[in-house]
Amino acid sequence: MTTTTSSAPVPSTRLKQGITTLLLFFFIVGDTLGAGIYTLVGSMAQDVGGAIWIPLILALVLALLTAGTYAELITKYPHAGGAARFAERAFDKPYVTFLIGWLMIASGITTSAALANAFAGDYLQALVPDVPSIPVTLVFIALLVLISIRGVRESLMANVGATLIEMTGLIIIIAVAAIVFGSGGGDPTRLTTFAEGVPPISGAFAATITAFFSFLGFEAAANMAEEVKDPSRSYPRALFGAILTAAVVYLLIAIGAAVVVPLDQLATSEGPLLEVIDASGLAFPPWLFAIIALVAIGNGALLFLVMASRATYGLAEAKLLPKAFGAVLSIRRTPWVAIVVVGAVTMVMSFVGDVGTLADTTVLLLVLVFISANVSVLVLKKDKVAHKHFTAPRIVSVLALIASVALLTQQGAQTWLIAGGYVVVGTVLFLIARAARRREHRAGTADPTNTSIPLG
């Protein structure tokens, strides 16, 4: 993988470029090391037993292949909007551009809603029994909206602190498992024990869907492109560094959890990492780990909400949503309308579905986006830009495309139905926006000072 060099600068932007390589690294790590590993280890154990490391490795390969595609596209076209803007350049079809952007927004909203529900769930109940979940969920999302409006730098600085806390929690789990194993406890034979009644191959592929959800987060960084300093240098370093960091932590967590906790107990737990603490018999207060888990879940929800709002802003900039969604605060320079709308829809979606179903839905939505991105990068290989950018070998994107299509075959009917509902809603929104643009164009035709040209 290479970087094409040029003395020309990256295109300018209306958004504040305040994200450094380190902040971007923590953004991706924080978006990756979150609720996935804190809540879904048990779900993977249901499919694959103690061999959780197998789907994690498969998911890592897919994540690295897709990251190669994103590294090239992001550094070549550093604009907010991510995969939607890439599709716009590759296909020049307004509906395709809108639909890809809508799937990104839908995935961000779905994940934020799921994590908001998780925040008000078992981990919080361990601290405050019988606390009403609905008010907690709504207040939680409202706080995320306020943090996002405050500013991207403030959001990412909060992310740095939260990421350090959640990484500390994962390190604690790794250390506890190591102590148990070192003292002669645990059962390492569980690592090669598959779930009863589930064929190993089909179980591994099914668990890969859940495992891939744990790696999601790197694609969200594409929507922050306009706010990154020197993206051609920062993105590849932060992107691959964050994914590999997450992979090492995930594998250690999976091995530790499978060795320490009986598989039937692990597979049925909604707080699987708490099970490691309990099974260890060590004098570590469970309430402290519950706090750490809540920080991890909250951090993930914040970053996905930021991503969804930037994708909304990007579609408005591309004139595929009403221009009001592109409104930016004059002082804070944040897309406040997009943030508020995304937050409101997230509140509504928090009443729909459980964490497992929404996780699979998010994977399906984003795999469709990844397919678009992989096709886009192949189409745009011959497109030249005037600034330096990362270049991935063509075979990387081809393999990522094949792996993405294979992952789609593992999705269930319910997940496809939910995704289909999103597509229908997105199509309706696109038609409404197009009708509004045509009305604006007809009105502008009578005004000789108006030179705007509608898209689509």
C-alpha positions in Angstrom: 0.0 0.0 0.0 1.4 3.4 -1.0 0.8 7.1 -0.7 0.6 9.1 -3.9 2.4 12.4 -3.3 1.7 16.0 -4.5 2.5 19.5 -3.3 -1.1 20.6 -3.8 -3.1 21.1 -0.6 -6.2 19.2 0.5 -9.4 21.1 -0.5 -10.6 23.7 2.0 -13.7 23.2 4.2 -16.3 25.2 6.1 -15.9 22.9 9.2 -13.1 23.5 11.7 -10.1 21.3 11.1 -9.2 20.5 14.8 -8.7 16.7 14.7 -5.1 15.5 15.0 -3.8 12.0 14.3 -3.9 11.1 18.0 -7.5 12.4 18.4 -8.5 10.4 15.3 -6.9 7.3 16.6 -8.8 7.6 19.9 -12.0 8.4 17.9 -11.7 5.1 16.0 -10.5 3.1 19.0 -13.3 4.5 21.1 -15.9 3.8 18.4 -14.6 0.2 18.1 -13.7 -0.8 21.7 -17.2 -0.2 23.1 -20.5 -1.9 23.7 -19.7 -4.6 21.1 -17.2 -6.5 23.2 -18.9 -5.5 26.5 -22.2 -6.9 25.6 -21.9 -9.4 22.7 -19.3 -11.9 23.9 -22.2 -14.0 25.1 -24.0 -13.8 21.8 -20.9 -15.1 20.0 -20.6 -18.0 22.6 -24.2 -19.0 21.7 -23.1 -19.6 18.1 -19.5 -20.9 18.4 -19.1 -22.0 22.0 -15.6 -21.2 23.5 -13.9 -20.8 20.1 -14.8 -17.1 20.1 -11.4 -16.3 18.7 -12.3 -17.8 15.3 -15.1 -15.3 14.3 -13.0 -12.5 15.7 -10.1 -13.4 13.4 -12.5 -13.7 10.4 -14.0 -10.3 11.3 -10.6 -8.8 11.6 -9.6 -9.9 8.1 -12.8 -8.3 6.7 -12.2 -5.1 8.7 -8.6 -4.7 7.4 -9.6 -5.3 3.8 -12.4 -2.8 4.0 -10.2 -0.4 5.9 -7.8 -0.5 2.9 -10.6 0.7 0.7 -11.6 3.5 3.1 -8.0 4.7 3.6 -7.8 5.3 -0.1 -11.2 6.9 -0.5 -11.0 9.1 2.6 -7.5 10.5 1.8 -8.4 11.0 -1.9 -11.7 12.7 -1.2 -11.6 14.2 2.3 -15.2 15.4 2.6 -17.9 14.9 5.2 -20.5 12.4 4.0 -18.2 9.4 3.7 -19.4 6.5 1.5 -22.2 8.6 0.1 -19.8 11.2 -1.3 -17.7 8.3 -2.7 -20.7 6.9 -4.5 -21.6 10.3 -5.8 -18.2 10.5 -7.6 -18.2 6.9 -8.8 -21.8 6.6 -10.1 -23.1 10.2 -10.4 -26.6 8.9 -9.6 -28.4 11.1 -7.0 -30.6 8.2 -5.7 -27.6 5.9 -5.2 -25.7 8.7 -3.4 -28.7 9.4 -1.2 -29.4 5.8 -0.4 -25.8 5.0 0.7 -25.8 8.1 2.9 -29.2 7.1 4.3 -27.9 3.6 5.2 -25.0 5.2 7.0 -27.3 7.5 8.9 -29.7 4.6 9.7 -26.8 2.5 11.0 -25.6 5.3 13.2 -29.1 5.9 14.6 -29.8 2.2 15.1 -26.5 1.7 16.9 -26.9 4.8 19.1 -30.5 3.7 20.0 -29.3 0.2 20.9 -26.5 1.5 23.0 -28.8 3.9 24.7 -31.0 1.0 25.7 -28.0 -0.9 26.8 -26.9 2.0 29.0 -30.3 1.9 30.8 -30.1 -1.9 31.1 -28.3 -4.4 33.3 -25.1 -2.5 34.0 -27.0 0.5 35.3 -29.4 -1.8 37.2 -26.4 -3.2 39.0 -25.7 0.3 40.4 -29.3 1.6 40.8 -31.8 -1.2 41.0 -35.3 -0.6 39.6 -34.4 2.7 38.0 -36.9 3.5 35.2 -35.2 2.8 31.9 -37.2 5.1 29.5 -36.4 8.4 31.3 -32.8 7.3 31.6 -32.6 6.5 27.9 -34.1 9.8 26.8 -32.0 12.0 29.1 -28.9 10.0 28.1 -29.5 10.8 24.4 -30.2 14.4 25.1 -26.9 14.8 26.9 -25.1 13.2 23.8 -26.8 15.8 21.6 -25.6 18.7 23.8 -22.0 17.4 23.8 -22.1 17.0 20.0 -23.4 20.6 19.5 -20.8 21.9 21.9 -18.1 21.1 19.3 -16.3 18.2 17.5 -13.1 18.8 19.5 -15.0 18.8 22.7 -16.8 15.6 21.7 -13.5 13.9 20.8 -11.8 15.1 23.9 -14.6 13.5 25.9 -14.0 10.4 23.8 -10.3 10.3 24.7 -11.2 10.2 28.4 -14.0 7.7 27.9 -11.8 5.5 25.7 -9.0 5.4 28.3 -11.6 4.3 30.9 -13.1 1.6 28.7 -9.7 0.3 27.7 -8.9 0.2 31.4 -11.9 -1.9 32.0 -10.9 -4.3 29.2 -7.3 -4.5 30.6 -8.8 -5.4 34.0 -10.7 -8.3 32.4 -7.5 -9.5 30.7 -5.5 -9.2 33.9 -8.2 -11.0 36.0 -8.4 -13.8 33.4 -4.6 -14.1 33.4 -4.5 -14.3 37.2 -7.1 -17.0 37.3 -5.3 -19.0 34.6 -1.9 -18.5 36.2 -3.2 -19.8 39.5 -4.4 -23.0 37.9 -8.0 -22.0 37.5 -10.1 -21.9 34.3 -10.4 -24.5 31.6 -8.4 -23.8 28.4 -10.0 -26.8 26.6 -13.1 -24.6 26.2 -11.2 -22.6 23.5 -11.7 -25.6 21.1 -15.2 -26.5 22.3 -18.0 -25.5 20.0 -21.6 -24.9 20.9 -23.7 -28.0 21.2 -26.2 -28.6 18.4 -24.6 -26.0 16.1 -22.3 -27.1 13.2 -18.9 -25.5 13.8 -18.6 -23.9 10.3 -22.1 -22.4 10.3 -21.7 -21.3 13.9 -18.4 -19.6 13.1 -19.9 -17.7 10.2 -23.0 -16.7 12.2 -20.8 -15.4 15.1 -18.7 -13.5 12.5 -21.6 -11.2 12.0 -21.7 -10.3 15.7 -17.9 -10.1 15.8 -17.9 -7.7 12.9 -20.2 -5.5 14.8 -17.5 -5.2 17.4 -15.0 -3.9 14.8 -17.4 -1.3 13.4 -16.4 2.2 14.0 -13.6 2.8 11.5 -16.1 3.7 8.8 -17.6 6.4 11.0 -14.3 8.3 10.8 -15.0 8.9 7.1 -17.6 11.4 8.0 -15.1 13.4 10.0 -12.8 13.9 7.0 -13.3 17.7 6.7 -12.3 18.2 10.3 -9.0 16.3 10.2 -5.6 18.0 10.0 -3.5 16.5 7.1 -5.9 13.6 6.4 -3.5 11.9 3.9 -1.0 11.4 6.7 -3.4 11.0 9.7 -6.0 8.6 8.3 -3.9 5.5 7.4 -1.9 5.7 10.6 -5.0 6.1 12.9 -7.1 3.7 10.9 -4.9 0.6 10.8 -3.4 1.3 14.2 -6.9 1.5 15.8 -8.1 -1.7 14.1 -5.1 -3.7 15.1 -5.2 -2.4 18.7 -8.8 -3.4 18.9 -8.0 -6.9 17.5 -5.4 -7.6 20.1 -7.6 -6.5 23.0 -10.6 -8.5 21.6 -8.7 -11.7 21.2 -7.3 -11.5 24.7 -10.8 -10.8 26.1 -12.4 -13.7 24.1 -9.7 -16.1 25.3 -9.9 -14.9 28.9 -13.7 -15.1 29.0 -13.9 -18.5 27.5 -11.3 -20.0 29.8 -12.6 -18.5 33.0 -16.5 -18.6 32.6 -18.4 -21.9 31.9 -19.8 -21.8 28.4 -23.4 -22.2 29.3 -23.2 -19.3 31.7 -21.3 -17.1 29.3 -23.7 -17.8 26.4 -26.8 -16.7 28.4 -25.3 -13.6 30.1 -26.2 -10.0 29.1 -23.2 -8.7 31.0 -20.6 -11.3 30.0 -17.5 -9.4 31.2 -19.1 -9.1 34.6 -19.2 -12.9 34.6 -15.4 -13.0 34.4 -15.1 -10.8 37.5 -17.7 -12.9 39.4 -16.1 -16.2 38.3 -12.6 -15.2 39.3 -13.4 -14.9 43.0 -11.1 -11.9 43.2 -11.9 -9.0 45.5 -12.8 -6.6 42.6 -16.0 -4.6 43.2 -18.5 -5.4 40.5 -20.1 -2.0 40.8 -16.8 -0.4 39.7 -16.7 -2.5 36.6 -20.4 -1.7 35.9 -19.4 2.0 35.9 -16.6 1.4 33.4 -19.0 -0.6 31.2 -21.5 2.3 31.2 -18.7 4.7 30.2 -17.8 2.4 27.3 -21.4 2.1 26.2 -22.0 5.9 26.4 -18.8 6.6 24.5 -19.9 4.3 21.6 -23.3 6.0 21.5 -21.8 9.4 21.4 -19.4 8.6 18.5 -22.1 6.9 16.4 -24.4 9.9 16.9 -21.6 12.2 15.8 -21.1 10.0 12.7 -24.8 10.0 11.8 -25.0 13.8 12.1 -22.0 14.2 9.9 -23.5 11.9 7.3 -26.7 14.0 7.4 -24.7 17.2 6.9 -22.8 15.6 4.0 -26.1 14.8 2.2 -27.3 18.3 2.7 -24.0 19.6 1.3 -24.6 17.3 -1.7 -28.1 18.9 -2.1 -29.8 15.5 -1.5 -31.4 16.7 1.7 -33.0 20.2 2.4 -30.3 22.8 2.9 -31.5 23.4 6.5 -29.7 20.1 7.4 -26.4 21.8 6.4 -26.8 24.7 8.9 -23.6 25.3 10.9 -23.3 27.2 14.1 -21.3 30.4 13.4 -19.2 30.1 16.6 -19.0 26.4 17.2 -19.0 25.5 13.5 -20.9 22.3 14.2 -23.9 21.0 12.1 -26.5 21.7 14.8 -29.7 21.0 12.8 -28.3 17.6 11.7 -27.3 16.8 15.3 -30.7 17.7 16.8 -32.7 15.8 14.1 -30.5 12.7 14.5 -30.8 12.9 18.3 -34.6 13.1 18.1 -34.9 10.1 15.7 -32.5 8.2 18.0 -34.9 8.8 20.9 -37.8 7.3 18.8 -35.7 4.3 17.7 -34.7 3.6 21.2 -38.1 2.1 21.7 -37.6 -0.5 18.9 -35.7 -3.8 19.1 -33.1 -5.4 21.4 -29.4 -5.1 21.3 -28.8 -8.4 19.4 -31.3 -7.7 16.6 -30.1 -4.1 16.2 -26.5 -5.2 16.1 -27.2 -7.6 13.3 -29.2 -4.9 11.5 -26.3 -2.4 11.8 -23.9 -5.0 10.3 -26.3 -5.6 7.4 -26.7 -1.9 6.7 -23.0 -1.2 6.9 -22.0 -4.2 4.8 -24.3 -2.8 2.0 -22.4 0.5 2.4 -19.1 -1.4 2.3 -20.1 -3.0 -1.0 -20.8 0.4 -2.4 -17.4 1.7 -1.1 -15.5 -1.2 -2.6 -17.1 -0.8 -6.0 -16.6 2.9 -5.8 -12.8 2.7 -5.2 -12.4 0.3 -8.1 -14.4 2.7 -10.4 -12.4 5.7 -9.2 -8.9 4.1 -9.6 -8.3 6.2 -12.7 -9.6 9.4 -11.2 -6.6 11.7 -10.4 -6.6 14.4 -7.7 -4.1 17.2 -7.0 -3.2 16.2 -3.5 -1.4 13.3 -1.9 -3.4 10.3 -0.9 -3.2 6.6 0.3 -3.5 4.0 -2.5 -4.5 0.3 -1.8 -3.8 -2.5 -4.3 -6.8 -3.3 -6.4 -6.9 -6.9 -5.0 -7.6 -5.6 -1.5 -10.9 -4.0 -2.6 -11.8 -7.1 -4.7 -11.3 -9.4 -1.7 -13.2 -7.0 0.6 -16.1 -7.0 -1.9 -16.2 -10.8 -2.0 -16.1 -11.1 1.8 -18.9 -8.5 2.2 -21.2 -10.4 -0.2 -20.4 -13.6 1.7 -21.3 -12.0 5.0 -24.7 -10.9 3.5 -25.6 -14.6 3.0 -25.4 -15.1 6.8 -28.1 -12.6 7.6 -31.6 -13.7 8.8 -34.9 -12.8 7.3 -35.9 -10.5 10.2 -32.7 -8.4 9.7 -33.4 -8.2 6.0 -36.9 -7.0 6.7 -35.8 -4.2 9.0 -33.1 -3.2 6.4 -35.8 -3.2 3.7 -37.9 -0.9 5.8 -35.0 1.5 6.0 -34.7 1.4 2.3 -38.3 2.2 1.8 -38.2 5.1 4.2 -35.1 6.4 2.6 -36.6 6.2 -0.9 -39.6 8.2 0.3 -37.4 10.9 1.8 -35.4 11.1 -1.4 -38.5 11.6 -3.5 -39.7 14.3 -1.1 -36.4 16.1 -1.2 -36.2 15.9 -5.0 -39.7 17.3 -5.3 -38.7 20.2 -3.0 -35.6 20.9 -5.1 -37.6 21.0 -8.3 -40.0 23.5 -6.7 -37.1 25.6 -5.7 -35.6 25.4 -9.2 -38.9 26.4 -10.8 -39.2 29.3 -8.4 -35.6 30.3 -9.0 -36.1 30.2 -12.8 -38.2 33.3 -12.5 -35.4 35.0 -10.5 -32.6 36.1 -12.9 -30.1 36.3 -10.0 -30.6 32.6 -9.1 -28.2 30.3 -10.9 -28.6 27.2 -8.8 -28.9 23.8 -10.7 -30.8 21.0 -9.2 -29.4 17.5 -8.8 -31.5 14.5 -10.0 
